[in-house]
């Protein structure tokens, strides 16, 4: 049995991530319409948000999924976040 590793999202993950988010069974469950353009996904992956931590699950070099943890950027709520 192989291991699944969770690690930070890298810019070179954009192609595999794009293939996942454009699958109809994945796209219909997203909160936003995924772009059909790979360039848009690459741009999104390269975008740095200091309050968002993005991770991928990887198995034998293949990305299996992605999750993000967003820190709330308000002084009274800075200690909390959203998944």
C-alpha positions as CSV (number, residue, x, y, z in Angstrom):
1,X,0.0,0.0,0.0
2,X,1.4,3.4,-1.0
3,X,1.4,6.5,1.2
4,X,-0.5,9.7,0.7
5,X,1.5,12.8,1.5
6,X,0.1,16.2,2.3
7,X,2.4,19.0,1.2
8,X,2.2,22.7,0.2
9,X,1.0,23.5,-3.3
10,X,3.9,24.2,-5.7
11,X,3.7,26.1,-9.0
12,X,4.6,23.0,-10.9
13,X,1.4,21.3,-9.6
14,X,-0.8,23.5,-11.8
15,X,-1.2,21.1,-14.7
16,X,-2.3,18.2,-12.5
17,X,-4.5,20.4,-10.5
18,X,-6.1,21.8,-13.6
19,X,-6.9,18.3,-14.9
20,X,-8.7,17.5,-11.6
21,X,-10.7,20.7,-11.3
22,X,-12.0,20.5,-14.9
23,X,-13.4,17.0,-14.4
24,X,-17.2,17.3,-14.5
25,X,-17.7,15.4,-11.2
26,X,-15.3,17.8,-9.5
27,X,-16.3,21.0,-11.2
28,X,-20.0,20.7,-10.2
29,X,-19.0,20.7,-6.5
30,X,-16.8,23.7,-6.6
31,X,-18.0,27.1,-5.3
32,X,-16.8,28.8,-8.5
33,X,-16.8,27.9,-12.1
34,X,-13.4,26.5,-13.0
35,X,-11.6,28.0,-15.9
36,X,-11.1,25.8,-18.9
37,X,-7.8,27.6,-19.6
38,X,-4.7,26.1,-18.1
39,X,-3.1,29.5,-18.1
40,X,-5.7,30.7,-15.6
41,X,-5.0,27.8,-13.3
42,X,-1.3,28.5,-13.5
43,X,-1.9,32.2,-12.6
44,X,-4.0,31.2,-9.6
45,X,-1.4,28.7,-8.3
46,X,1.3,31.4,-8.6
47,X,-0.8,34.0,-6.8
48,X,0.5,34.4,-3.2
49,X,-2.0,35.2,-0.4
50,X,-0.3,35.6,3.0
51,X,-3.5,34.5,4.7
52,X,-4.1,31.4,2.7
53,X,-2.3,28.1,3.0
54,X,-2.8,25.7,0.2
55,X,-2.0,22.0,0.3
56,X,-2.2,19.0,-2.0
57,X,-2.5,15.3,-1.3
58,X,-0.1,13.3,-3.4
59,X,0.3,9.6,-4.0
60,X,3.2,8.3,-6.1
61,X,3.7,11.6,-7.8
62,X,0.1,12.1,-8.6
63,X,-2.0,14.8,-7.0
64,X,-5.2,13.3,-5.5
65,X,-6.8,16.5,-4.1
66,X,-6.3,19.9,-2.7
67,X,-7.3,21.8,0.4
68,X,-6.8,25.3,1.7
69,X,-6.7,26.9,5.1
70,X,-7.6,30.6,5.1
71,X,-6.7,32.8,8.1
72,X,-9.3,35.5,8.8
73,X,-7.5,38.8,8.3
74,X,-9.3,40.9,10.9
75,X,-7.7,41.9,14.2
76,X,-10.3,40.4,16.5
77,X,-10.4,37.1,14.5
78,X,-6.8,36.7,13.3
79,X,-6.5,33.7,15.6
80,X,-9.2,31.8,13.6
81,X,-9.5,30.5,10.1
82,X,-11.7,28.6,7.6
83,X,-11.2,25.3,5.7
